[in-house]
Amino acid sequence: MRALYTPRDFDLPQPLDAVDFGSEVARRRSISGFLAGLSAEVATSDHLFYTPVGSFARKGGRYRLARYVFLGPGSDDDPIRLGIFAGIHGDEPQGSEALVRFLLRLNLEPERARGYQIFAYPICNPTGFEDDTHFSRSGADLNHEFWQGSRQPEVYYLERELGVTGFHGVISLHTEDSEGFYAHSRSEIIGKALVQPALAAASRFLPLTGRPVRSKCAAAEATGRACHEGVLVNHGDLPSRPFEIVLETPQSAPDEAQIDAAVVALESILAEYRPFLATQQNI
C-alpha cells in the first residue's frame, strides 16, 4: 500500500524563503524543507503515509494541513486510533520536530506501534510556522479558537478531523514559559496511568516542574462550567470521548532537550496505553 499523496501535492507558495507583503519582505521557514525527512520515508515505508487535509488561502499562497498516518502492525484487537497535534502556535517548532522524530523512530521500529493507527499533524498552523509567529497570518491564536464556531480554516479542518476520525486519545505538544517539563490530562485515571510514566521518561532530558499541573478544563468542569479555550477535545461536541493529554516543554531549555523529552514522553504513552486498556477491561 502506498501513500495517497506525494510531497508535491502539498500545496505551498513558491519560493518559500522570501515573500513580499506589500512594503515588507518576510523571511519564511520552509514547511517542505522541514518535512523533507518524513517525505523521504513515506516514499518507501509500508507503514507511514502522507494524506494532507483541506485547502485554504492566506496572503502568500494556498495551504493544506500536513497529516501523516502511521499504521502499526495488526493485532487481535481493534486498532487504537491516536491523534497527535503540534505546531498550533507557529513559534513552537520544538513540538513539531518532536512529532517528526517520533514518526521516524516508529518507522524504524514499527512493532512499537502494533495495534495502533497514529494520525499525526506536525504543523497545525502552517502560516504561523512559516512566519515564526505565535499566531496565524490572520492574527488568530488558534489554540483559543476551538469549539467556538471559529471561522479560521485551520480550526475548521482540525475540528472536522477530531469529529469524524473517532480517536481513542488526543495528544497535543506545546512549548510554555515554565520552569520545567509538565503534562496534564482531564482524567485522574489517565494522569496516573499515562501522564506520570511520560513525565518520568521526559525527566531524563529535562527537569520537571516539581509540582502537579492540573488541567484547566478539569478544574472548570469540576464546578459545572464548560471548558473550550486552549484544548482540542470538547467532550460535549464529539461523538466519542477520547482521553486528552497536553505535553508542555519549557521554552528556555535547549531545543534538543525539549525535543528528546517530548519524543520519549510520546513513546511512553504509546507503550503504556494498551496494557492500561487490558487492565480496565479486566476490572
C-alpha positions in Angstrom: 0.0 0.0 0.0 1.4 3.4 -1.0 0.7 6.9 0.2 -2.4 8.6 -1.2 -0.4 11.7 -2.0 3.2 12.6 -2.8 5.1 15.6 -1.3 4.5 17.5 -4.5 0.8 17.6 -3.5 1.5 19.7 -0.5 0.1 23.0 -1.9 2.5 25.7 -0.9 3.6 29.0 -2.3 6.9 29.1 -4.1 9.5 30.3 -3.4 9.2 29.6 0.3 12.2 31.6 1.6 11.0 35.2 0.7 7.6 36.7 0.1 6.8 40.3 -0.4 4.0 41.5 1.9 3.5 45.0 0.4 6.4 47.1 1.6 8.0 44.5 3.8 9.7 41.3 2.9 9.3 38.5 5.4 11.8 35.7 5.8 9.9 32.4 6.0 10.6 29.0 7.4 10.2 26.3 4.8 7.5 23.7 5.5 8.5 21.4 2.7 12.1 21.5 3.9 11.1 20.8 7.5 9.1 17.8 6.4 11.6 16.5 3.9 12.8 13.7 6.1 9.3 12.4 6.6 8.5 12.8 2.9 11.5 10.6 2.0 10.4 7.9 4.4 6.8 7.9 3.0 8.2 7.0 -0.4 9.5 3.6 0.8 7.6 2.8 4.0 5.0 0.1 4.4 3.6 1.9 7.5 3.8 5.6 7.0 1.5 7.6 4.7 1.0 11.2 3.8 -2.6 12.4 3.4 -2.9 16.2 3.7 -6.1 17.8 4.9 -8.2 20.7 3.5 -7.2 23.6 1.4 -7.3 27.3 2.3 -5.8 30.6 1.1 -3.7 33.0 3.1 -1.7 36.0 1.9 1.3 34.3 0.3 -0.4 31.3 -1.2 -2.7 28.3 -0.6 -2.1 25.7 2.2 -3.1 22.3 3.4 -2.6 20.8 6.8 0.0 18.0 6.7 -1.3 14.8 8.0 0.8 11.7 8.4 -0.8 8.3 9.2 1.3 5.6 10.7 -0.4 2.1 10.5 1.3 -0.2 13.0 1.4 -4.0 12.5 -2.0 -5.6 13.2 -3.1 -7.2 16.4 -6.0 -9.4 17.5 -7.8 -6.4 18.9 -9.4 -3.4 17.1 -6.8 -0.7 16.2 -6.3 2.1 18.7 -6.5 5.5 16.9 -4.4 8.3 18.4 -4.3 11.9 17.1 -1.1 13.8 17.8 -1.1 17.6 17.1 1.8 20.0 17.1 2.6 23.5 15.9 -0.7 25.1 16.8 1.5 28.0 17.7 3.9 28.8 14.9 6.7 29.8 17.1 6.8 26.4 18.9 8.7 24.3 16.3 10.2 22.1 19.0 6.9 20.2 19.3 6.7 19.9 15.5 10.2 18.5 15.4 9.5 16.1 18.2 6.5 14.7 16.4 8.5 14.3 13.2 11.3 12.4 15.1 8.7 10.3 16.9 7.3 9.1 13.5 10.8 8.5 12.1 11.7 6.3 15.1 8.4 4.4 14.8 9.2 3.8 11.1 12.5 2.1 12.2 10.7 0.1 14.9 7.1 -0.4 13.8 6.5 -3.1 16.4 6.3 -0.3 18.9 3.0 0.7 17.3 1.5 -2.7 17.0 -2.3 -2.4 17.0 -2.2 1.4 16.6 -3.3 3.9 13.9 -1.5 7.1 14.6 -2.7 10.3 12.9 0.0 13.0 13.2 -0.4 16.7 12.4 3.0 18.2 12.9 2.2 21.7 11.6 -1.3 22.8 12.6 -0.6 26.4 11.9 1.3 26.5 8.6 1.4 30.3 8.1 2.5 30.9 11.7 5.1 28.2 11.3 6.4 29.9 8.1 6.4 33.3 9.7 7.7 32.1 13.1 4.8 33.8 14.9 2.6 32.6 17.7 -0.5 33.5 15.7 -1.6 32.5 12.2 -1.2 35.0 9.4 -4.8 36.1 10.0 -3.8 37.2 13.5 -5.6 34.5 15.4 -4.4 32.5 18.3 -5.7 29.2 17.0 -5.4 27.4 20.4 -8.2 29.7 21.7 -10.5 29.1 18.7 -11.6 25.5 19.1 -15.3 24.7 19.6 -16.5 28.3 19.5 -17.7 28.5 15.9 -14.4 29.8 14.6 -14.1 31.0 11.1 -10.4 30.1 10.9 -10.0 27.3 8.3 -7.2 25.6 10.2 -9.5 25.2 13.2 -12.4 24.1 10.9 -10.3 21.3 9.4 -8.9 20.1 12.7 -12.3 20.1 14.4 -13.5 18.0 11.5 -10.7 15.6 12.0 -11.5 15.3 15.7 -15.2 14.8 14.9 -15.0 12.2 12.3 -11.9 10.1 13.0 -13.1 8.7 16.3 -9.8 9.0 18.2 -9.3 7.0 21.3 -6.8 9.5 22.5 -5.6 13.0 21.6 -2.2 14.4 22.5 -1.0 18.0 21.8 2.5 19.3 22.0 3.3 22.8 23.2 6.1 25.0 24.5 5.5 27.1 27.6 7.2 29.7 29.7 7.6 27.3 32.6 10.3 26.1 35.0 10.3 22.6 33.6 8.6 19.9 31.6 5.0 19.2 32.5 2.0 17.3 31.2 -1.7 17.1 32.2 -5.0 15.4 31.4 -8.6 16.0 32.5 -8.8 12.4 33.7 -7.2 11.5 37.0 -7.0 7.8 35.9 -5.2 8.8 32.7 -3.0 11.0 34.7 -1.8 8.1 36.8 -1.6 5.5 34.0 -0.1 7.5 31.2 0.9 11.0 32.3 3.1 10.0 35.3 5.1 7.5 33.3 5.5 10.0 30.5 6.8 12.6 33.0 9.3 10.0 34.3 10.6 9.3 30.8 10.9 13.0 30.0 12.8 13.7 33.2 15.8 12.0 31.6 16.2 15.1 29.5 14.5 18.0 31.3 13.7 18.9 34.9 10.0 18.6 35.8 8.1 21.5 37.2 8.2 19.9 40.7 4.5 20.4 41.2 1.4 18.7 39.8 -0.2 20.7 37.0 -4.0 20.2 36.8 -5.8 20.5 33.5 -7.6 23.9 33.3 -10.6 22.1 31.9 -10.7 19.6 34.7 -10.8 22.4 37.2 -13.5 24.2 35.2 -15.7 21.2 34.7 -15.5 20.2 38.4 -17.5 23.3 39.1 -20.0 22.6 36.4 -18.6 25.2 33.9 -18.0 24.3 30.3 -14.4 24.5 29.0 -13.5 25.4 25.5 -10.4 27.5 25.4 -7.0 26.1 24.8 -7.9 22.4 24.3 -8.6 20.3 21.3 -11.2 17.9 22.8 -14.6 19.3 23.7 -16.4 16.3 25.1 -19.7 18.0 24.7 -19.3 18.2 20.9 -17.6 15.0 20.0 -19.4 11.7 19.4 -16.6 9.8 21.2 -14.9 10.7 24.4 -11.1 10.4 23.8 -8.6 11.0 26.5 -6.6 14.1 26.1 -3.0 14.7 27.2 -1.1 18.0 26.8 2.7 17.9 26.9 4.5 21.2 27.6 8.2 21.7 27.2 10.0 24.8 28.8 10.9 27.3 26.1 14.0 28.4 27.9 15.5 24.9 27.7 17.8 23.9 24.8 15.9 22.8 21.7 17.4 19.3 21.6 16.4 18.6 25.2 12.9 19.8 24.6 12.6 17.6 21.5 14.1 14.5 23.2 11.8 14.9 26.2 8.7 15.2 24.1 9.7 12.2 21.9 10.2 9.8 24.9 7.0 11.1 26.5 5.1 10.1 23.4 6.8 6.8 23.3 5.9 6.2 26.9 2.2 6.9 26.3 2.3 4.5 23.3 3.8 1.8 25.4 1.5 2.2 28.4 -1.9 2.7 26.8 -2.6 -0.9 25.5 -1.7 -2.5 28.9 -3.8 0.1 30.6 -6.8 -0.8 28.3 -6.3 -4.5 29.1 -6.3 -3.7 32.8 -9.5 -1.7 32.5 -11.3 -4.4 30.6 -10.4 -6.9 33.3 -11.8 -4.8 36.1 
